[in-house]
């Protein structure tokens, strides 16, 4: 997302004040079946009472925080600031309370790339007012930091979202642990089952996190849809059902359930063509069968800009281009044979085609096609 729509303006963390939100404890008291006359004020509850309420009914503070965070980030924040895009993810502290890590893109924001050249007064004007307003609106602990570099943002985000986790073992160590004690006649399935059990037992889950996951609540939300393009090698052997066996492709999220703009995802002016039947399979299966008036659209543009509405059976142009995730992530290695996969991937992404063999044509390899079209690599 950062690579495709640019550097975010702010990295924001919102924490829960679950011991101090009056509205939360009004819900707790309502759950106890108390009448309005019998309910007490938050100030009348001891710390032990508050702790017991949270421990005994973990789903209430979990849902309360989720709804509060989503309303604040999706509705209220947009009323205060020119938010163009947003991405946020839920995390849980060791004591169980949730918090949210958020990336925010603001229209017309100060150029924080020149933060080193700013005077203290300029920096205060750019940052302090935002933090003060957020604290007053959120009424809980928060931390807002300007994003000053691409690598710094990526590393900072990775550090915070991975902070609750212990350092992972290498893949070899994981499978050595899973295989230890197995007999020669034991199946691979047994080793995989053991690995799954170890994964669960080696991490602590809070009750609020378990209920969040068990009730299928979202772990993240974004103002952009994420579309996956999965390139396969012809030498690969398929395992299980193919994408053609399903109505909705496994490798494309055409209808983004995590978009705050779900009701505004289709632009009626962008209506393209009526389809007689639903498109099936992966995006690589759908693209060659695209409508005739999209003949000159590349796979990259098709994934970013167009979406199929299953109810109206029409292709629409998205109001906001999607973030395209290409797998596998290939890079040039200097090895002529291995780099053919990279060249093939880039050609199929950025050159319009209906048949892959026709794109290669009389060329000896994909490198020649890549060089002929002067392609700028993207989506790796």
FENFEN-V138298 format. One record per pair of residues at least 4 apart in sequence whose ideal C-beta (glycine too) atoms are under 8 Angstrom apart, sorted by the first residue. I is the first residue (numbers start at 0). J is the second residue. Records with the same first field share a line. If there is no record, write none. Layout:
# FENFEN-V138298
I=J ; J
This chain:
# FENFEN-V138298
0=4 ; 84 ; 86 ; 102 ; 221 ; 223 ; 225 ; 322
1=5 ; 6 ; 7 ; 102 ; 149 ; 152 ; 153
3=322 ; 323
4=84 ; 104 ; 223 ; 322
5=104
6=112 ; 146 ; 148 ; 149 ; 152
7=84 ; 86 ; 102 ; 103 ; 104 ; 146 ; 152
8=103 ; 104 ; 105 ; 108 ; 111 ; 145 ; 146
9=101 ; 102 ; 103 ; 105 ; 129 ; 143 ; 144 ; 145 ; 146
10=100 ; 101 ; 102 ; 103 ; 143 ; 144 ; 146 ; 152 ; 155 ; 156 ; 159
11=99 ; 100 ; 101 ; 102 ; 103 ; 133 ; 141 ; 142 ; 143 ; 144
12=98 ; 99 ; 100 ; 101 ; 141 ; 142 ; 143 ; 159
13=68 ; 71 ; 72 ; 98 ; 99 ; 101 ; 137 ; 139 ; 140 ; 141
14=96 ; 98 ; 139 ; 140 ; 141
15=60 ; 64 ; 96 ; 97 ; 98 ; 139
16=20 ; 138 ; 139 ; 140
17=23 ; 53 ; 60 ; 63 ; 64 ; 96
18=46 ; 49 ; 50 ; 53
19=41 ; 139
20=24 ; 63 ; 67 ; 138 ; 139
21=25 ; 40 ; 41
22=26 ; 63
23=27 ; 59 ; 60 ; 63
24=28 ; 41 ; 44 ; 49 ; 52
25=29 ; 38
26=30 ; 59 ; 63
27=31 ; 52 ; 56 ; 59
28=33 ; 38 ; 39
29=33 ; 38
30=56 ; 59
33=37 ; 38
34=38
39=43 ; 44
40=44
44=48 ; 49 ; 52
45=49
46=50
47=51
48=52
49=53
50=54
51=55
52=56 ; 59
53=57 ; 60
54=206
56=60
57=61 ; 95 ; 205 ; 206 ; 207 ; 210
58=62 ; 207 ; 210 ; 214
59=63
60=64 ; 96 ; 207
61=65 ; 97 ; 207 ; 208 ; 210 ; 211 ; 216
62=66 ; 216
63=67
64=68 ; 96 ; 97
65=69 ; 89 ; 97 ; 211 ; 216
66=70
67=71
68=72 ; 87 ; 89 ; 99
69=73 ; 220 ; 259
70=74 ; 75
71=75 ; 76 ; 136 ; 137
72=76 ; 85 ; 87 ; 99 ; 101 ; 220
73=77 ; 85 ; 220 ; 259
74=78
75=79 ; 136
76=80 ; 82 ; 85 ; 103 ; 133 ; 136
77=82
79=132 ; 136
80=103 ; 105 ; 129
81=105 ; 106 ; 107
82=103 ; 104 ; 105 ; 106
83=104 ; 105 ; 106 ; 222
84=103 ; 104 ; 221 ; 222 ; 223 ; 319
85=101 ; 102 ; 103 ; 104 ; 220 ; 221 ; 222 ; 259
86=101 ; 102 ; 219 ; 220 ; 221 ; 222 ; 223
87=99 ; 100 ; 101 ; 102 ; 219 ; 220 ; 221
88=99 ; 100 ; 101 ; 160 ; 218 ; 219
89=97 ; 98 ; 99 ; 211 ; 217 ; 218 ; 219
90=97 ; 98 ; 99 ; 100 ; 159 ; 160 ; 162 ; 163
91=95 ; 96 ; 97 ; 98 ; 163 ; 204 ; 205 ; 207 ; 208 ; 211
92=96 ; 97 ; 98 ; 163 ; 205
93=163 ; 203 ; 205
94=205
95=205 ; 206 ; 207 ; 208
96=205 ; 207
97=207 ; 208 ; 211
100=156 ; 159 ; 160
102=146 ; 152 ; 156
109=121 ; 125 ; 145
111=125 ; 145 ; 146 ; 147
112=147 ; 148
113=117
114=122 ; 145 ; 147
117=121 ; 122 ; 125
118=122
119=123
120=124
121=125
122=126
123=127
124=128
125=145
126=130 ; 143 ; 145
127=131
128=132
129=133 ; 143
130=134 ; 141 ; 143
131=135
132=136
133=137 ; 141 ; 143
134=138 ; 141
137=141
144=155
146=151 ; 152
147=151
148=152
149=153
150=154
151=155
152=156
153=157
154=158
155=159
156=160
157=161
158=162
164=202
165=201 ; 202
168=172 ; 173 ; 176
169=173
170=174
171=175
172=176
173=177 ; 194 ; 197
174=178 ; 190 ; 194
175=179
176=194 ; 197
177=181 ; 190 ; 191 ; 193 ; 194 ; 197
178=190
181=185 ; 189 ; 190 ; 193
185=189 ; 190
186=190
187=191
188=192
189=193
190=194
191=195
192=196
193=197
194=198
195=199
196=200
197=201
198=202
204=208 ; 209
205=209
206=210
207=211
208=212
209=213
210=214
211=216 ; 218
212=216 ; 218
217=256 ; 257
219=257
220=257 ; 258 ; 259
221=225 ; 255 ; 257 ; 258 ; 259 ; 322
222=258 ; 259 ; 260 ; 319
223=255 ; 258 ; 319 ; 320 ; 321 ; 322
224=252 ; 253 ; 254 ; 255 ; 258 ; 264 ; 306 ; 317 ; 319 ; 321 ; 322
225=252 ; 255 ; 321 ; 322 ; 324
226=251 ; 252 ; 253 ; 282 ; 302 ; 303 ; 321 ; 322 ; 323 ; 324
227=250 ; 251 ; 252 ; 282 ; 323 ; 324 ; 325 ; 326
228=250 ; 251 ; 282 ; 283 ; 298 ; 302 ; 323 ; 324 ; 325 ; 326 ; 348 ; 378
229=250 ; 281 ; 283 ; 326
230=283 ; 325 ; 326 ; 327 ; 340 ; 343 ; 344 ; 347
231=235 ; 283
232=340
237=241
240=244 ; 245
241=280
242=248 ; 249 ; 250 ; 279 ; 280 ; 281 ; 284
243=279 ; 280 ; 284
245=249 ; 279 ; 280
246=277 ; 279
247=253
248=253 ; 279 ; 280 ; 281 ; 282 ; 284 ; 285
249=281
250=281 ; 282 ; 326
251=281 ; 282 ; 285 ; 302
253=306 ; 307
254=264 ; 306 ; 309
255=261 ; 264 ; 321
256=261
258=264
260=264 ; 318 ; 319
263=318
264=306 ; 317 ; 318
265=269 ; 306 ; 308 ; 315 ; 317 ; 318
266=315 ; 316 ; 317 ; 318
267=315
268=316
269=315 ; 316 ; 317
270=313 ; 314 ; 315
271=290 ; 292 ; 293 ; 305 ; 313 ; 314 ; 315 ; 316
272=290 ; 291 ; 292 ; 313 ; 314
273=312 ; 313
274=278 ; 290 ; 307 ; 312 ; 313 ; 314
275=312
276=312
277=307 ; 309 ; 312
278=285 ; 288 ; 307
279=284 ; 285
280=284 ; 285
281=285
282=286 ; 298 ; 301 ; 302
283=287 ; 298
284=288
285=289 ; 307
286=298 ; 301
287=352 ; 353 ; 354
289=293 ; 294 ; 296 ; 301 ; 314
290=314
293=301 ; 305 ; 314
294=351
295=351
296=300 ; 301 ; 304 ; 305 ; 351
297=301 ; 348 ; 349 ; 350 ; 351
298=302 ; 347 ; 348 ; 349 ; 352
299=303 ; 323 ; 348 ; 349 ; 377 ; 378
300=304 ; 305
301=305
302=321 ; 323
303=317 ; 320 ; 321 ; 323
304=316 ; 317 ; 320 ; 321
305=314 ; 315 ; 316 ; 317
306=314 ; 315 ; 316 ; 317 ; 321
307=312 ; 313 ; 314 ; 315
308=312 ; 313 ; 314 ; 315
317=321
323=378
325=344 ; 348 ; 378 ; 379
328=379
329=340 ; 341 ; 344 ; 379
330=341 ; 379
331=338 ; 341
332=337 ; 338
333=338
334=338
335=339 ; 366
337=341
338=342 ; 366
339=343 ; 364 ; 365 ; 366
340=344
341=345 ; 379
342=346 ; 364 ; 365 ; 366 ; 368 ; 369
343=347 ; 365
344=348 ; 378 ; 379
345=349 ; 369 ; 374 ; 376 ; 377 ; 378 ; 379
346=350 ; 358 ; 365 ; 368 ; 369 ; 372 ; 374
347=352 ; 355 ; 358
348=377 ; 378
349=372 ; 374 ; 375 ; 377
350=358 ; 368 ; 372 ; 374
352=357 ; 358
353=357
354=358
355=359
356=360
358=368
359=365 ; 368
360=368
362=367 ; 368 ; 371
363=367
364=368
365=369
366=370
367=371
368=372
369=374
